[in-house]
Amino acid sequence: MVFTEDQKREIDELLSTSLDQSVTVIYFTQDEPSMELPVQVEVTPCEYCKDTEDMLKELTGISDKLNIEVYDFIKDKDKVEQYEIEGVPALALVGDKDYGIRYYGIPSGYEFSALLDGLINVSKRQTKLSDSTRKALADIQEPVHIRVFVTPT
């Protein structure tokens, strides 16, 4: 069990009052390398994939508006390409469409609240951006790829 009963209760209370529509967490992990590889290759094991998957499965089990799909980064290349995943562990938060929200790494500590906020925003099918920010973004003519990096503290 990843969450304590008190944490589950708090998460359930937040999600039950905040989620409007269903959200699917598309999760990319990496199985342990197979011993049947035709050539010897060095594969770095995914240090946080198992912990991240356990947490996501427990989280999505708290609300009937959350779903999870699990794909292997090596074996499911079509899904990796579809969601433009660059490494593992990785999450794509998808509602009625793919909003391009990706999360790399284990969402623990303060990053867990960012994950919850992302799930809530996707479920509402809108963001909390001000009208002036929306207008400024509408004026952007070229694709923009924004990355936010955090480090554990």
C-alpha positions, 0 to 999 in steps of 0.5 A: 500500500502506497497511501495511508488510509488517511491519505486515501481519504483526503485524496478521495475527498479532493477528487470527488469534489474536483473531478468533473469528467474522466481522465486516463493516465497513460503510463509508460514503464519499462520491463526488466530486460529480457535474457533472450536478447539476440545481442548483448546490450546494456539496458539501464533499469528504470529505478522508479518505474515499479514504485510509480506504477504502484502509486498510479494504480492505487491513485486511479483506484480511488476515483471511478473518474480516473483510469490507467493504461500501462504501456512498455517503453520498449515493446509498445513503440506505436504508443510511445510515438503516439504520445511522443514519450522520451523516457520512463517513467512517463505519464500522459494525462488525457481527457476527451483529447490529448492536451499534451500534458506529460510528467516524467519521473515519480510524482512524489513529494511536492510533485504529487500535488502537481499531478493532482492539479493536472488531473483536475485541470484535464477533468475540467477540460480547461485551465485556470489561466486568466483571459489576458494569458489566454489572449497572449498565448493565442498570439503565439504563431509557432509551436512551443515546447515547455519543460519544467524541471524539478529536483527532489528536496 
